[in-house]
Amino acid sequence: MPTTVVGFRLGKTATGRQVTVLITESGVLHRSHGVYGQPPKLDAPKLPLRYLRPDLPWMQGEHVLTGPISALRGHHATAVQNGYDEVLVPPACVRLDVEEHPLPPRQDPRAPVHPELTEAFLGTAPHTAQPLDRAVDAFRTALGLPVRLQNATSRPRQTPVPPRIEAMLRALAHGSEIASPDRLGVGWSVTPQAVRLRAGRTEQPLDRQAVLELQAALTAWLRLTQPPPP
């Protein structure tokens, strides 16, 4: 039965070498390389890690193609960095009349090379210039996988929270108060509802804007007085 693949072929004019990389709908990555006009050398196909190690907790819920697609992008970036800047076959998603070899058992994950698959890709792929991401989106669409909207605004990735701040956040979430030691004549207290400054028996609540200004001032002071690295 037909097989859907996505891949590319890049060349390096200075050395006359080429590299071809593609992944199949099963997530198997095929790579071949060699000199122009000579039979290419085929690397051993790489099976998706999600298939080989379904027990890994950090991969639970991840689609089997997530890793291979990331690997395809990595191969493309590495090849370009190494001087393979001649586009011989632009990135493309192609439906091939070649049946993909079944995945080997996990106990013996050695997958046989499949030169017919690469040859069919090179003979079928259109020579329409397009970025790799567009070809990957076409691949995902062909397999019924979700595709990121082109005009979607990406949300900034949250940076890890230091353990001390995370502990304070949990305390506030449970309604507890965080405060400076009582022995200090001047101090502060923070609750889920308010931030207060204390001088003796006098307290002054701060609104959100005032808290932001105070945070900015303290951050600036900490950076200004940060000791030089040893």
C-alpha positions in Angstrom: 0.0 0.0 0.0 1.2 3.6 -0.6 3.4 5.3 2.0 3.5 9.0 2.8 7.0 10.5 3.5 8.5 14.0 4.0 12.1 14.7 3.2 14.7 16.7 1.3 18.1 16.4 -0.6 20.9 18.9 -0.2 24.2 19.2 -2.0 27.6 20.6 -1.2 29.1 22.1 -4.4 32.6 22.4 -3.0 32.9 18.6 -2.4 30.4 17.3 -4.9 28.5 15.4 -2.2 24.9 15.1 -1.4 22.7 14.1 1.6 19.1 12.9 1.5 16.9 12.6 4.6 13.3 11.6 4.9 10.9 10.1 7.5 7.9 7.9 6.9 4.4 7.9 8.4 5.6 5.3 10.9 8.3 7.6 12.1 11.3 5.8 10.6 14.1 8.1 9.5 16.1 7.2 6.4 19.4 8.9 5.5 21.7 8.4 2.6 24.8 10.3 1.4 27.5 10.1 -1.2 29.1 11.7 -4.2 27.1 13.1 -7.1 26.5 10.4 -9.8 27.5 7.5 -7.6 25.3 5.1 -5.7 24.6 6.6 -2.3 25.5 5.0 1.0 22.5 4.3 3.1 22.7 4.6 6.9 20.8 2.2 9.1 17.2 3.5 9.5 16.4 5.0 12.8 13.2 3.9 14.6 11.2 6.4 16.6 12.2 6.5 20.3 8.6 6.6 21.3 8.2 3.2 19.6 11.4 1.7 21.1 10.9 3.0 24.7 7.2 3.5 25.4 8.0 3.1 29.1 9.9 6.5 29.3 7.7 8.7 31.6 8.8 11.9 29.9 7.4 10.7 26.6 4.0 9.6 27.8 1.3 11.1 25.6 3.8 12.2 22.9 2.9 11.2 19.4 5.3 8.7 17.7 6.1 11.3 15.0 7.1 14.1 17.3 10.7 12.9 17.8 11.3 12.0 14.1 10.0 15.3 12.8 12.3 17.1 15.3 15.2 14.9 14.1 14.4 15.7 10.4 14.7 19.4 11.3 17.9 18.8 13.1 19.4 16.9 10.1 18.4 19.8 7.8 20.0 22.4 10.1 23.2 20.4 10.5 23.6 19.9 6.8 23.1 23.6 6.0 25.6 24.5 8.8 28.1 22.1 7.2 27.9 23.7 3.8 25.2 21.7 2.1 23.5 24.8 0.8 22.5 23.6 -2.7 18.9 22.5 -2.7 18.8 19.4 -5.0 15.3 18.3 -3.9 13.3 20.9 -1.9 11.6 19.8 1.2 8.4 18.0 0.2 5.6 15.7 1.4 5.1 12.9 -1.1 2.8 9.9 -1.3 4.8 7.0 -2.7 3.6 3.8 -4.4 6.0 1.9 -2.2 5.0 -0.2 0.8 7.0 0.6 3.9 8.8 -2.2 5.7 7.0 -3.1 8.9 8.6 -2.0 12.1 10.8 -4.7 13.6 10.1 -6.0 17.1 11.3 -3.8 20.0 13.5 -6.7 21.2 15.5 -6.6 18.0 15.2 -3.0 16.7 17.5 -3.4 13.7 15.6 -2.0 10.7 16.7 -3.1 7.2 17.7 -0.4 4.8 15.1 0.5 2.2 16.7 2.0 -0.9 13.5 1.7 -2.9 11.9 4.2 -0.6 14.6 6.9 -1.1 14.7 6.3 -4.9 10.9 6.6 -5.1 11.1 9.9 -3.1 13.8 11.4 -5.3 11.8 10.4 -8.5 8.5 11.7 -7.3 9.2 14.8 -5.2 8.3 18.0 -6.9 11.0 20.6 -7.4 8.9 23.4 -6.0 10.9 25.6 -3.6 9.4 25.8 -0.1 10.7 25.8 3.5 11.0 22.6 5.5 8.2 23.7 8.0 5.7 24.0 5.1 6.5 20.4 4.0 6.3 19.2 7.5 2.8 20.8 7.9 1.7 19.1 4.7 3.0 15.8 6.1 1.1 16.3 9.3 -2.1 17.3 7.5 -1.9 14.2 5.2 -1.7 12.0 8.3 -4.5 13.8 10.1 -2.3 15.4 12.7 -2.8 18.9 14.1 -0.9 21.7 12.4 0.1 25.0 14.0 -1.8 27.9 12.6 0.5 30.1 10.4 -0.7 33.4 12.0 -1.0 32.1 15.5 0.8 34.2 18.1 3.2 32.1 20.1 3.0 32.4 23.9 6.3 33.0 25.6 7.7 30.0 27.4 7.7 30.4 31.1 11.1 30.3 32.7 11.7 27.8 35.6 10.7 29.2 39.0 13.5 29.1 41.7 12.6 26.6 44.5 12.4 29.3 47.2 9.9 31.4 45.1 8.0 28.2 44.3 7.6 27.4 48.0 6.4 31.0 48.7 3.9 30.7 45.8 2.5 27.5 47.3 2.2 29.2 50.7 0.3 32.2 49.2 -1.9 29.8 47.2 -3.0 28.2 50.5 -3.8 31.5 52.0 -0.7 31.8 54.2 1.1 35.0 55.0 4.8 35.6 54.1 6.5 38.3 56.3 9.8 39.6 57.4 11.0 38.7 60.9 9.2 40.6 63.7 12.5 41.7 65.3 13.1 44.2 62.5 11.8 47.6 63.2 10.9 48.1 59.5 9.5 45.1 57.6 6.9 43.8 55.1 4.2 41.2 54.8 2.6 39.6 51.8 -0.8 37.8 51.7 -2.9 36.7 48.7 -4.8 40.0 49.1 -2.2 42.6 49.7 1.4 43.7 50.2 2.1 45.9 53.2 5.2 47.8 54.4 5.6 48.1 58.2 7.4 50.7 60.2 7.0 50.1 63.9 3.2 49.8 64.5 2.4 51.6 61.3 1.5 49.7 58.1 1.1 50.9 54.6 -0.6 48.8 51.9 0.7 49.0 48.4 -1.4 48.6 45.2 -0.3 46.5 42.3 1.4 49.3 40.4 3.3 50.3 43.5 4.4 46.7 44.0 5.6 46.5 40.4 7.6 49.7 40.8 9.2 48.4 44.0 10.0 45.1 42.4 11.7 46.9 39.5 13.7 49.1 41.9 14.8 46.1 44.0 15.8 44.1 40.8 17.9 47.1 39.6 19.6 47.4 43.0 20.4 43.7 43.1 21.9 43.8 39.7 23.9 46.9 40.5 25.4 45.5 43.7 25.9 42.0 42.4 29.5 40.9 43.2 31.7 40.0 40.3 32.1 36.3 39.5 35.2 34.7 41.1 
